Amino acid sequence: MRTVIYLSFILLVTLFSACNTETESYSSYFNIESALRSHVAILYREKAMLIKTAQSGTAIDNIKYTKPDWNLELEHFRKLSILSASYEGKYKVDTSIYYPIRNDRSIVMKRVTYTAMEQDLPVSSLEVVFDSKQAIYRISGTTNSSDFMTTITKSYTYIPFKSYSVYASETTRWMGTSTYQVEGEIYFEEPYFE
């Protein structure tokens, strides 16, 4: 009798775990929306401030915000979202482990890279680096869009609770190429360590 109960338990566990793996597909892609929501909540809660630098051509502007709108500041990074059923199977996913400090194996980082397998996808690449505690260390990615007249490429980098940058290059058939860059330095009155 004990053997029958044990075998029934093993069978149930196997069935439930098989059901869970069948439903995974594009849902294994990184959920940038969820990550940004939790980071924005922490930035508001901890009263994070911002020094923002914008550069277009040779013009540079610096602004200090004591109460920035974090939803607005990190809105650009939502454009890196690939968590959609329409993107299922359209990104090559590579995972690697690396050690950021040479000859020191005590710090281990995990890098997950999503690379578009089709040229017409709006997000051409997304890279998420996790630290040894599985917290997000860095998010970076590139988007592309083009039509008959223009081609726009944007590169994004977000280092949680420290900084972000957005670099854009716009090429127009008759006007040439123009670039702009926005950088934000996040700071706290009291040091914040997650």
N, C-alpha and C positions, 0 to 999 in steps of 0.2 A: 504493500500500500504506500509506503514511504517513497519507493522508487517511482510509482505512478505519479504522485504529487510532484516530485522533483522533475520528472520528465515533462509534465504539463506546464510547470513553471518555466522551464527552459524553452519550450515551444512558444509560450505566450511572449516571452522576452524577445525571441527571435522574430516573431510576427510583428511586434510593435516596432522594433528597430528597422525591419525591412520597410515598413510603411513610411517611416520618417525619411529614409534615404531616397525613396521614389519621388517625393515631392520637391527635392532640392534640384534646382536648375539655375536660373539666373539669380535666385535668391541668395546664392553664395557670393554674389558680387557685393562689394563694400557699400554699406548704406550711409552715404555721406549726409543725407537729410537728418538721420537720427544722431549722428556724431555732432553735426552743427547745432542741432537743438539743445543737446546737453551742454555743449561748450558755451553757447549763448547764455543759457541759464546761469552757468557758473560765472561768466563775465559780469552779468548784471548783479548777481548775489554778492560778488566780491568787490563791486564798484570799480571795475577796471577802467583805466583811462587810456587815451590814445594820442600819439603824435603821428600825424599823417603828412606824408610828403607826396606831392603830385608833380610830375614832370612831363611836359609836352614840348618837344623840340628843345629849345634852350631855356624856356620859362620854367622856373621851379617855385613851388608854393609850399610852405609849411604851416600846419594848423595844429593846435593842441586842443583836444576835446576832454573835458572833465566828466561829461556824461554822454558818451557816444551812443548812437543807436546801433547796437551790435547786430541786430537782424539785418540792418541795411549794410553795415560794414562787411559782413561775411556773405552777403547775398551772391556775390560773384562766384563763390565756391559751389553754390547749388547747381551751377551750370556744368559741373563735373559729374553730376549724377548719372550713373549707368544702370541703376536698379529699376529696370522696366522690362516687362515681358517682351517688348519689341526688340530689346537688345540681347535676348537669350541666344547664346552660342556665337555672338558676334565679336567677342573679345577673347583674346588669348590671355590666359592667366598664368603667371609665373610667380613662384614663391621661392625666396632664397633666404638663407641665414647668413649674417656676416657679423664681424667683430669690428666696431668702429675704432678701437685703439689697437694699434699694431702690438703683437706679442702679449695681449691681455685678453684672456678667454673668459674673464669674469663678467664682461658686459656683452650681451648677445642681442642683436637686433634682427627683426624679421621684416623683409621687404616683400610686398605683394604688388605686382605690376600687371595692369590690365592694358593690353594693346589692341586697338581696333584692327579687325581683319578685313574691313571694307573702308575705302577712302571717303565715302560720303557720310560716315557717322560723325555727328557733331563733336564728340569727345574722342580725340585720337589717342590719348594715353592718360592713364591715371596711375599714380604710384602712392601707396600708403606704407609708411614705415612705422612699425610698432617697437616699443622698447621691451626690455626683458620682463616687465610686468604686464605686457599686452596693452599698455596705454598707447594712444596715438602719439608718435614722435614728430611726424611730418606728413602732410598731404600735398602732393603736387600733381599737376596735370596740364594738358594742352587741349585747346579747342580750336577748330578750324571751321570757317564758313566762307563760301565764295558764290558769286553769281557772275553774270556777264561783265560787270564793271569792276568789282572789287574782290579782293581776297583778304580776309582778316584772320590772323593767328593770335591767340592769347595764351600766355603761360601763367599759371597760378602756383603759388607756394604758400602754405599755411603751416606755421610752427605753433601748435597750440599754446595759448596764453603768453606768447612771446612776440610773434610778428606775423605779418602776411605781406605778400606782394602780388601785383598783377601787372604783367607786361603785355602790351598789345602792339601789333604791327599791322598797318592797313596799307595795302597796295592797290592803287587805282590806276587803271589803264593809262590815263592821260595826265594824271597829277603826280605820279611817282609813289614813293613810300613815306608814310608818316608813322611815328611811334609815340607812345605815351606809357608812363609807368606810374603806378600808385604803390606806395609802401606804407605800412602801418606798423608802428612800434607800440606794443601793448605793455602797459606798466600798471603797478598797483602801489597804493600808499604803503601798504605793508606787504612784504614778500609773500607770494602765493606759491605753494607747492602742493600739487595734487597728490 
